[in-house]
Amino acid sequence: MKQLWLLFTIFVASCVNTNRKEPFFQTETRESLAMPVLDLKKEYPKKTIALQDIADVEYITLETHDKGLVAGHYTTITDSFIITYNSSWDVVFFHRDGRFSHSFNRIGGSGEEYSPPIGLNLCVNPELREVYINDVKKYRIQVYSYDGKYKRTLRTKGGSFAYGALYPLDSNNLLLEDLDNVGNYNGKPTNPKPYYKISVTDGKMTRLPLTVENRIGNTFRLPPDKETGQGMCVGVNISPVAKINGELLITPFVSDTLYAYRDGHMVPIAKKQNWMKENGACWLVTLNGISDKYFLWWAIEKDLKKIGWYDRTYLQDRYTGACSQIKLVDGNITDNSMPGKYEPNANRYCPPDNCIMHYYSAYQLVELYKKGKLQGKLKEIASKLSEEDNPVIMLAKFK
């Protein structure tokens, strides 16, 4: 595998050079400086980068347990726990080293229970040791302790809104995104101010100061089949919202700007252009990682004439705006066409600061092991797995 030592050297140097200028968007003269721009129409240099060259990679084997069978859903990693859910809508806790800790399930119709599904409607607050589940069907957020004890209910606004994704905002608030009628599929207008701050103590809701007109979603809707008359709807796990290194970032799909929410204000920190294609298709773009020197962008082509994911990952210098189209791979998987390809996931997971993570299913690892496609620690782990075991988490912390 090609080792990009030059990129690695630049990456490390950016972390130790104390004489360099601060990033443009942290200076008082930000308005006079050009923000870095991701141009979706431009052909950037292409590079393959092994995660081991730029990050410390850790593998966490999740213990297989009858009450803790999981499949790589929304996950938060704290200092003490790995928290996710399973197909039975149990909230599942593993210790930080992967040992099963406990789970709870409060599905039901009472005032202290929640309705399935969970999906992206779950997040946690490590400081308060609380779990928040957005009970969309009843316009409320149910709050539980880590051991599943009901604590309180936060009421959300009902009416025509169908509140969707829930994100941690800070120690005292959550972010709630209104996903009702996104894409205008029902002939109704979408909410132009879709982001709300909601207090974790009393449920007070406040609109964030961001207006997004003519919003589009992450769903591919294909026309009905001529013979059966049945259409197809395919959704992809990309969202305009990401929580990275403790900061909430929003880049609306129909906007040219990436914003950071800071002290009650939406602060522009980067731009994207040519996200709308000439044929009417578009690129859905989000930010999936930040280091001291780089932005890590992810883009999916939303084109109704194509089926599948046409995605790109970009690495952009926060100071100069220089950009490369990259492929991040796990150096312990020798076949880059296999699932070693990094799947950007700041929309799906909440890893620790300066980290990215990826789930490897036990089935995938066993197959790769049998084909001789693994090496190092990952090979050792796979040699002890069965196809029915829980997945393995790859956690990469940037150097």
Secondary structure, DSSP 4 states (H G I P E B T S, - for coil): ----HHHHHHHHHHHH-TTSPPPGGGSTTGGGSPPPEEETTS---EEEEEHHHHEEEEEEEPPP-TT----S-SEEE-SSEEEEE-TT--EEEEETTS-EEEEE--BSSSTT-BPSP-TTSEEEETTTTEEEEEEGGGTEEEEEETT--EEEEEEPP-TT--EEEEEEEETTEEEEEE-TTTTSTTSSPPPSS-EEEEETTT--EEE-S----S---SEEEEPPPTTT---EEEE-S--SEEEETTEEEE--TT-SEEEEEETTEEEEEEEEE--B-TTS-EEEEEEEEE-SSEEEEEEEEE-TT--S--EEEEEEETTT--EEEEEEE-TTBS-TTSTTB----TTTEEPPTTEEEEEE-HHHHHHHHHTT-B-HHHHHHHTT--TTSPPEEEEEEE-
